[in-house]
Amino acid sequence: MSPWELVAVTLAIAYLLLAVRQNSLCWYCAFASTAIYTALFWNVQLVMESALNVYYMAMAGYGWWQWRHGGKDDSELPVRRWRFKQHALTLAGIAAVTAISGSLLSRYTEAAWPFVDSFTTWASVITTYMVARKILENWLYWMVINSTSIFLFIDRGLYLTALLLVSYLIISVFGLINWQKDYRQQSPSRA
């Protein structure tokens, strides 16, 4: 465990707690945390996780903008839901790109757990977009991703980060409850 990992974990928890409350300041914490994690994951040979954190940095800017201006008439973005078909297509896409990148990483790199690393990466790419667009079901996706990532981080010796993901699982339950409440309170036209 390094001091940088501690800082990244602290910022990541702040991000998630602010996201549960739909506070756009969460995106500042996300940017800083992911910048640190980009380097940390690279150093432990989690290539896809490192690349994912570069994406997270870009999404922090996108998410901040969407939450503040992505709604109708440049208003705050409301919580929304996806239909079953959108979820089915998303899951099929995640499976396909996981198989491709996992195969490539397995064949051409020394990446640790190439298929697991690929799954958590590609699922996180999509789910981060869902957070930025305030899609309610993102919390369910994160529960699966974080459960899988716990194993990956323990295997790589990132124990504090694994503990972070345990806390993410717990916080995700509250996120789902809070966002469901807000979704139900919205007028049918906004939802």
ABEGO torsion letter per residue (X at the ends): XBAAAAAAAAAAAAAAAAAAAGBAAAAAAAAAAAAAAAAAAAAAGBAAAAAAAAAAAAAAAAAAAAAAAABBGGBBBBBBBBBAAAAAAAAAAAAAAAAAAAAAAAAABABBGAAAAAAAAAAAAAAAAAAAAGBAAAAAAAAAAAAAAAAAAAAAGBAAAAAAAAAAAAAAAAAAAAAAAAAAABBAAAX
